[in-house]
């Protein structure tokens, strides 16, 4: 037995020698640069995806983004965070923690890349379950099936060691030494609890993990923070030891035997990899089951794993061990961690470690079961699935009798054997990772919370001024007619949503807009303009009045980059400006029967909602939502503004609703939105007008209230109002089938008289319409003009707006 243990120790030292360390860290550095340091630049986006902003239950997959991360964290946050950190410090000294950090930092890029590839090359088995991971991208991405099988074989072996024997042994050994609980009792109890979960497969594992992981992290973090608060004066010294001895050999001190820099580095990297598993290829197996069509998006979720596991949880453990001074006393493993917490919190510290260790062990065992199960499926298909569950459950009990040192060394060896084929795949497919990342962020500059829903519904996506939005679903004409005849549902989440609050909120907004806010009451909405000092129109906006201390502005997405800095520039001292664009969704329900789709989900108070008013309440009595009644299509319309993470729920609920006659609600894209708003004579900011135009030129002079003593641009607007505009934004109709486009020249009496801003065939009317900035002498209704498009001139005539006027406003039942 001693000979075997010596052999295992030497093999572990070889596997985790300098070449392995350089290969792991080097691959992480390579991927960090090939992805543009994505772990730093897109950290915030990863948090938003985890929060559920892009979840859509209709997309293929077994688990949500959050559940996939929870399952991966269940497998990674385990004994490595308590026992592994303690072992690293006991052998390598405090400097080992620094190398754990480095491993985690570059490991974020590694894990991002692994999980991106897992999604890209995943498959669906005959039972409908998703399978993915390094074995699949080695086979399907590089054509290296033999290497894929080697990885799968190593994963099965590693799962039995890392995810099973190590975990159960650590828990049983600790509880026996600390509380005299027989090792067999702990292992058998764990085996029973594990068996009850793994029988249900990934969905039950993910469900349990998504409940336990946040709880156990919060509990353990709280315990660590209490100890650190009690030893707060020692934290700077502890951090100094970590940085100093990462590069300086540490001699023997107290019970600590001393370490070389190489040993410190080896222990930090080995324990760091054991803790967060970046580079091993295990986590991609869980993330491959996520409900998303975007590999990059799941990669962003996955990269949060090493941060949470190592940079947060392991660091807390390390600081507790170092600040309490027990690392110098010659202890190791869970005993070292337990002694640190005992010194910090007394008997409750030991009990806290015991509970944390049990939770960590339990979730790791069920998470690693899934890894081994999928790897075995890749090798043999489903025929050994039941036998594997029995073997797994049995080994949980067997782990209690294995020697700790041998178990850890076996775990390290299994880690290294898993890492090699996976790193080959990562290096070989690093170009795919780089291109996928670049293509995604070029295509998806900014996304709304409903992007997953649009993709599931087959929306034809397009870039709209940096936002990734659906151009159409079933077709522009079909969607247009649905809104005119029944109702359609639009994603308007890209519109900027800004809260203005504070004692001076009323005075501030009054200074910003050209209209008089004194005409408003609570719950009213005002359509108005923001102008610059020269009278040029920055944007047309909607102002929602909650109170004199709270206004809510909705501005155009294309102009938000100008409007928000403008607000900040002119902000009053006692005023707060909060951009809630990403925090809130926005759905527009438009059409003569819109109210019929909306009524079942709102409280009775919404029945009193009038045009250009709003109310804050709940959707289905559980989702907070602001409901307004304005519209942009020329039809009766409502806007629903829920939290971003609940937008998909609101959309799916509405879109699955049928009217009493079986009529469905039609999803609509930007194409129908544009033809509808043009028929209604509504303007598009940034296209029909911009800062070069004043309100009188674009037909919105009535919004300017000169009775206000002052607002930004008032002096200039007073001068402009006193003289005839040089040009006007005029409506026109065009004969023939030509479709004028923005920028097409307009001619009057043979001379150039202006240019088109918007043009389209009007499906409701059956002919071509448009808007154009025209010399005032040609802007009177009835004036004949010509539009040049594709080298030809087509006759047209100036007309009045709107081109289309809706029927009377549909009343809510019992309203007015």
N, C-alpha and C positions, 0 to 999 in steps of 0.2 A: 504493500500500500504506500509506503514511504517513497519507494522508487517511482511509482505512478505519479504521486504528488509532485516530486521533483521534476519529472518529465513535463507535467502540465505547466508548472511554473516557468520552466525554460521556454516552452512553446509559447506561452503567453508573452514573455519578454520579447521573443522574436517577432511575434505577430504585431506587437505594439512598439516595435523599435523605431528608430529615426525614419526609415523609409516610409512606414505607414503613416507616421505623424505628418511628414512632408507631403505625402500624397493626399491625405484628407484636407489639411489646411490649404495646400496648393490648389486643389480642386475648388474649394470654397472661394478662394481669392479669384481664380479664373472666372467662376460663375458670377461673382460679385461685379467684376468689370464687364463681363459680356451682357449682363442685365442692367448696366448703368447704375450700380449700387441701389438696386431696387429695394433692399431691406431698409434703407434710409429714406429714399424719396417717396415710397408708396406705403409707408408704415400706417399713416392715417386712413388710407383707403382700405387697407386690410381690416382695420377695426370696424369700419362701416359695414363691410361685407359680413363680418361675424355677427354684427348687431342685427342682421336680417334685412338690410335695406334692399338687397337684390334677390331675396328668396322668392321662389315661385313653386308651389307644390305640384304644379302640372308638368314640370320638366322632368325628363327621365332621370332616374337615380333612386337610391335607396334611402338616403338621409340628407338632411339640410346641411348648409355650410357649417353651422354651429355644432350640429351633431357629429359631423365628420371630424372637426377639430377636437371636440370633446372625446371622441373615441381614440384619436391619436394621442391626446394628452393623457387619457386614462392609461394608455400603454407606456407613456414616457415618464409621467410624474409618478414615481414609485420609490423603491428603496434607494435609487440613485440620488434622490433629493435629500435623503436623510443619511443613509448608510454610505452611499457613494461619495458624498461630499466629505463626510467624516474620514473615510479611508484615504481620500486624496490629500487631506490636510495632515493626517497622521503619518503618512509616508513621505509626501512631498513638501509639507510645510504650507504656510499661508499663501506663498507664491503660486501654488497650484491653482488657486481660485482665479488668478489672472488668466491663466491659460484655458480655464473653463470658459471664461468670458469670450476670449478670442475664438474658441471653438464655436460658441453660440452665435457670435456676430457673423462670422463667415458661414456658419451653418444655416443661418436664415436664408442666404442665397442658395445654398445647397438644397435645402428642403423645398424652397420655392420651385427650383428647377425639377427636382424629383417629382413633385406632385403635379406640376404642369404637364410633364411627360406622361404621368400615370393617367391623367384625364384624356390626353390626346390619343393614347393608344389603348384605352380600355375596351373591354368587350362585354357583351351581355350573354349570360349562359342560358340554356334552354328553359330554365325555370323563371327567367326574367330578372335574375339578380346580376348586379354589376360585378365584374372582376377586373382588376387592374393592378399595376405595380411594376417594379423593375423587370420581372420576368417577361412581361408583355412588351415593354418598350425595347428590351434587348432583342426579343424575337422579331417584333413587327417594325421597329425603328431601324435596327442595325442588321437584322437578318442573322443574329447570333443565337439561335435557339438552344444550342448546347450550353451556352453561358447563362441563358435564361433558366434552364433546368438546374444548373449548378447553383444559381442564386436561390431558386425555390427550395432545393434540397438543404442549403445552408439555413434558410429561413425556418424550415421545419425543425431543424436541429437547434437553432438559436432560440426559437420559441420555447422549446422544452426546457432550455437552460435559463436564458435571460428572463423569459416571461413566466416561467413556472417554478422551477426548482429554487432559483435564487430568491424569488419573492417569498415563497412559503417558508423556506428555511429561515430567512431574516426575521419574519414575523414570529415564527415559533421559537426561535432561539432567543429573541429579545424578551418575549413574554415569559419564557421559562426562567431566564436569568434575573429578570426584574420583579416579576410577580409570582414566580414558582408555579406557573400554569404548565401542566404537562405538555410537551411538544406535540404529542399525538392528538390531544384534544383540540389544539389550535388548528393543526393541519386538516383533521377530519371535518371540523366546522367550516373551514375555508372551502374544502372540497365540495361540501353539500351546497353552500351558497353559490359557488361558481357554477356548479352543474345546473342550478335552477335558472341561471341567466343564459348560459351559452346554448342551451337547447333551443332558444328562440332565434338564434342567428344574429345578423348584423343589426336588424331593426331593434331587437330587444337590448342588445349590447349598447347601441347608440342611445337608446332611451334611458337606460340605467346610468350610462356615463354622463349624459347631459344633465342629469340630476345631481350625481355625486361629485363630479369634478369641481364645479363652482363652490359647492359646500365645503369640500375638503381643502381646497385652496384657500378659501376665506378663513376657515378655522385655523389652519396651520399658519397662515400669514399673521393673523391676529396674535397667536401665541408668540411668534417670533418678535413682532413689534413690541409686545409688552416687555419681553426680556431686553430688547434693545433700548427701549425708553429708560429702563432701570439702569442701563449701562451706557447711557448716551455719551458720557464724557470719554468713553474708551473707543468710540466708533472711529474718530480720526486716526488714532494710533493703529487700529485694526486695518483700516484702508491703507495706511502707510506700509504696514508689514506685507500686505498683499502685493503692492506695486514694487516694493524694494526687493523682496525675495523671489519675485518672478525672474529676476536676472542676476541675483546674487546668491551664492551658495549659503545655506543656513546650517550652522554648526549645531552640535548637540546642546540641548538646553532642557533642564528638568528631565522629564521622562521621554522627551523627543530625541531621537537618535541622530538627527541631522540628515541633510539631503544635498545632492548635487543639482545644478541647474537642469541638467538633462533629465534626472529623475523627477524633479519638480514639473518640468514640461510634460514628460510622459504621463505622469499621474493626472495632471490637469486635463490633458487631451483625452486620455482614456476614460476618466470618470465623466468628463464633459460629454463625450460621445455616448457613453453608457446612459447618461442622464437624458440628453435630448435626442439621441439617435439620428442626428443629422449626418447624412452620408451612408447610413446603413441600408436605407431603402425600405424600412418597415412602414413608416407613416404613409407613404404613397398608396399602400394597399388599402388603408382606411379612407383616405381622401378621394380615391378613385370612385367611391360609391356616392359621392356628393351629387345633389340635384342641381346641375348646371351644365350648360353647353360651352362654357368659356373656361378652358384650361388655365389661362392666366389668372382668372378670378379665384379659382380654388388654390392656385399657387400662392396668391397673396394671403389667403387664409392660413395656409400651411406654414408659411414662414413665421407666423406669430408663435408657433409651438416652441422653438428654441428660446425665444425671448421670454415667454411666460415660464417655461420650465427651468432654464438655467440662469438667465440674467435676473429674474425676479426670485423664484423660489429657492434655487440653490444659493444665491447670494445671501438671502436671509438666514439660511442654515449656517453658512460659513461665518457670517458676522456674529451669530449667537455663539458658535464654538470658539471663535477667536476672542471676542470681548469678555467672555466668562473665564478665559485663561486655561480651560481644561485640555486644550490641544497639546500642552506641554507635559501632560501627566502619563503618557505612554499608553493611553487607551486607543481603541480602534472600533470601527464599524458603528453599529447602533448603540453600543455601550457608551461611546464617546459622545454621540448626540444626546443620549439620555442624560448623561452626567451634566452636560452643558445646560439643558433645560431644568434639571434638578437644582443646579446651583442658582439659576435665574428665578425659578418659580416654586422651588420646593417639590413636594410630592405631586402637586398638580402639574408640574412640568413633566414629570415622568409619565403621568397618566395622559397628558396631552400628546406626548410623543407616541405613546402606545396606540391611542386612537388614530392619530395621523398615519402612523406606519401601517396599521391594519387597513385603513381606507386606501392608502396608496398601493399597498400590496394587492388588495382585492381588485381595484380597477385595472391595475397593470395586468393581472392574470387574465381577466376577461378580454382586455384589449388585445393582448398578445395571442390569445386563442384565435381570434379572427385572422391575424396575420398567418399563423400556422395553417389554419383551415384553408385559406385561399391559396397558399403555396402548395399544399397537398392536393387541392383541387386541380391546380395547374399541372401537377405531375401525373395524377392518377384518375382525374375525373371524380365523380361523386361517390364511387362505390365504397370508399373507406371513411366516409364522413362520420357515420355513427360510431365506428370503432375508434376514430380519433378523439371523439368527445369523451368516450369512456377512458381512453388512455390518458387524456389530458387531466380529467378529474382525478384519476388514481394517482398521478404523479404529484398533484398538489399535496396529497398526504405523505408521499414518499420523501418530499423535499426536506422534511424535518430531520431526517437522520443523516443527511449529507454534510460533510465537513465544510465550514464556511470558506476557508482559504481556497480549497479545491473548487468549490462552486464558483467563486468570483473569477478565478483563473479560467475556468471553462467558459464562463460568460464572456470574458474578454476575448478568448479565442474565437468563439462563435460570432461575436461582433465583427472581428477582423475578417473572418471568412465570408460574412455577408457583404461587408463593405467593398471588397475587391471587385466582384463582377458589377456591382452597382456603379462604382466610380468609373469603370470602363464605359458603361452606358452613358453616364453623365458627360464624360469628356467627349465621347464620340457623337453625342447628340447636343452638345453645347451650342452648335450653330442653329439647331432647331429651336432651342430655348430662346436664343437671342432674337431670331427672326419672329417667332411667335409673340414675344414681348413687344418688340418694335411695332409689328403690324397691329397688335391689339390697341396699343395706346395712340397710334396714328388714327385708327378707325374709331376708337371710343375715347375721345378727348374728355367728354363729360357725359355721365349717364344719369338717368333718373331712377328712382326706386322701382319703376315698372319695366326696366329693360328686360328682365327675365321673362316677364309676361308677354311682352311684344315678340320676343324670340320664340316662345312656345306657340304663340298663335300664328306664327309664320309671317310676321310683319316684315315688309321689305324696308330694311333700315337704311338711314342716310345720315350724313353729317349736316347739322343745321347750326351754323355759326358756333361750331365746337361742341354741340350736343349731339348725342347718338339717339336718334328718334325714328319712329316708323313713318315712312313716306305714305304707305298704303298697306292694306290687308287684302281684301277681296277685290279692290279696284276703286279708283278715285270716283268714277261716275256712280257706281253702286253705293258707295259710302255717302256721297253727296246727296243722292236721292233719299237715302234712309233718313238723313237728318231733316230734310225738307218734309218728308211724309210721316215719319214716326219719331225716331230718336237715334242719336249716335253718342259714343263715349270716346273722349279724347284724353290723351295724357298732356297736361299743361304744367307738369312739375318743373320744367326748365325755366318758367317765369321766375324772376327774382322776387323773393318774399322777405320783407324787411320790417322789423319791429322798431318803432320809435317810441321811447318811453322817457318819463322823467317830468319834473316840475315844469320845464320849459318846452315840453313836446308840442303843445298847441302853437305857441309862438314860432317855434322852429319850422314846423310844417307850413304854417301860414306864410312864412317868409319864402319858402321854397317854391310853392305852386302859384299859378296865376289866378286861381279861383278863390273865392272867399269861403273859408271853413266855418264861418259863423252861421252859415245857412244849414249846417249839418247838425244832426242829433245822434245820440248813441244808436249804433246799429245801422247807420246810413253809410252809403258808399258814394264817393264823388269821382266822376271821370274828369281829369284835369291834365295840365301840362306842367313840366318843369322846363324853364328857359334859362339860358345863360345871361350874362350882363348885357350882351348885344341884342337880346331878344330872340336868339336862335333856339329852336326847340331841341332840348336834350332828349326828351322822351314824353310819351303820353302814359299816364299811370292811373291806377285806381287807388283811392285813399279810403281805407276802412276806419271808422271812428269807434273805438271801444270806449274811450273817455277823453277828456282834455289832457290826460296824462299818458294816454296810450293810443297811438295810431299804427295802422298796419298798411304798408305800401306794397302794391304788386306792380312791378315794372317789367319791361320787355327784356328777354334774355340777351338779345343782341346788344342792348345799350347798358346792361348792368355794370360792365367794366368801367363805364364813364359815370354812371349815376351814383354808385356807391362811394367812390372817391369824392364826388361832388358833395354828397351828404356829409362825409367826414370833414371836408374842407370848411364847410359852413356851419358845423355843429355848434349848438349853444352849450355853455358850460354845464348846465344841469339837465343834459339830454343824453340818453344812451341810444346807440344805434346797434342793432343786432341783425346780422344777415342770417336768415333762417332758411335760405334756399335749399340747402342740402338736408336740413332737419325735417322739412315738410314736403309732402307730396301735394299734387293738385290735379284733380280730375274734373273735366268739363263734360257735363251731361246736357246735350243740346237737342232740341226738336220739339214739335208740337205736343208730343205725348211723353215728354221727359218726366213730367210730374208723376205719371202713372208708374214709372219704373222706380222713382225715388220714394214715394209715399210709404211703402211697407216698412222701410227701415228707419224712419224718422219719428220723433215724438210729435204729438199733436201741435205743439207750438210752432212747428215749421209751416203749418197750414196758413199762418198769418203772414208769411214772408212775401213782401212786395218787391217789385222791380227796384234794383239798386239798393237793396238792404241785405243784411246778413245776420246770422245768429250763431252763437257757439253752443254746441251740445254734444250729443253722442249718436253714433251710427250703430244700429242694432243694440242699443242700450249698453254698449261696452267699448266702443272706439271713439275717443274724442275727435271731433271734426268740426271745422268751421264751414258753414254752408252759406253761400251767397247766391244772389239771383241777378246776374248781369247778362253775359253772353257776348259772343263775337261773331256768330254765324248768321245773325238776322232772325234767329228763331228764339223761342222761349228757352232760357238756359239757366243752369245751376252750376256752381263750382263747389266742389267738396275738397277741403284742405285737411287731410289727416296727418298724423306723424308719418315720416318716411317709411318706417318699418311696417306700417299697417296699410300702406297704399295698395299693395297687391291684394290684400284681403278684401278691401272695399271694392276694387276693380272686379275681382273674381265673383264677388257676391252679386254685384249689379249685372255683370255680363251673363250670369247664369239665370237671370230672372226672365220669365216669360209673362207677357200680358195675358189677360183673360182669354183673348182670342188666339193665343199661341205665338204672338209676334215677339221675336227676340230683339235684344239690344245689339246694335252693330258697332264693333270697334272701328275707329276711324283714325286716319293718319294726317300728316301735314298737307298732303295733296288736296284732300277734300276740305280741310280747314281753310286753305287759301282760296279755293273757288267759292266757298260759302261766304267768307268774309268779303270777298270782292263783289259778289252780287249784292251784299248788304251795304256796300259803300264804305266799309270800315278800312282804316288805313293800317299799313304795316310799317312800324317804326324801323328806321334804317334803310328802308327801300322807298316808301312813298314820301318820306320826309326825314330830315336830319338837322344838324345844327346850322346848316346854311339857309334853312327855311324858317320864317316866322309864322305865328299862328294865323295871321290874316291871309297869307299866301296859300295855306293848306285848308282853308275853310273852317278853321276852329277858333276864329276870333271871338265868338260868343262866349268862350270859356274864360276870357280875360276880363276880370272884374276890376275896373279902375277905381271903384269906390274904396278898395283897400288902400290905406295910406302908403304901404310900401311892400314890395316883394322883389325878388331878384329879377332884373330885366325890365322893371316897370318904366323907368325913364326912357329907355330905348323903345319899348313897345308903344309908349305914348306918342313918340315921334313917328313911328311907323304907321300907327293908326290914323295919323292926320293926313297921310298921303295915299294915293292909289297904289296898290301892289303892282310891281313890274310884271310878275308872273303869278299865275294861279294854278292850283291843282284842280284839273278839270276831269270830269268823267266823259267817256266817249263810247260809242258803239262803232263796230267796224263791219263793213260789208265783205262777203266772201269767207273763205275757210282759213285764211291766214291767222296765226296767233301771234300778236305782238309781244315782245319781251322787254324787260327792263333795259333801258338804254337805247331802244330803237328811236330814230329821229322822227319828229312830228313836223309837218309842213302846213303852212297856211298861206293861201294866195301865192303858191309857188316858192315861197321862201321858208327857210327853217324857222320854226316857231317854238320849239321845245323838244322834250323827249319823254318817252314812255317810262313810267315807274312800275306799273303792274298791268298785266294783260292775261286773259284766259277766255276759253270758250265757256259760256255760262250754261251749264246743263239744265237749269230750271227754265231758262228763257229761250234757249235754242239758238243763240247767236253769240258773237264775240264781243267782249266788253273790256274796258281798261281804264286806267288812270294815267294822267300825264301832266307834267309841269309845262304849261303853255303860256306864251305871251298873253297878257291880259286882253289885248285887242282881239284875240281869237278864242277867248274862254267863255263867251256867252252861249247858253244852250241854243242849239239850232245851227251853229256855225259849222260849215263844212271844212274838214281838214283831210290830210293824207298821212298815213303811217307807212314808213319804209321798213320792211323786214325782208331779209335774205335778198337784198338787191332790188326788190320790187316795191312799188308804192300802191297802197290800197286805200280806197276812199272810206272816210268815216265821218261821223257827225258828233259834235259836242252835245251832251245831254245832262240831265240833272241826276243827282244821287238821292236816294239809293236806286240801284237798278231793280232791285227786288224788295218789296215790302211785305212783311209777314202778316198773317191773320192776327186778330186780336189776341192779346196775351192770355194764355191758358191759365185759368184760376185753379188754385188748389181747392180741394173740396172744403166747403165751409168758409173759404177765405172771403174777406171784405164783406 
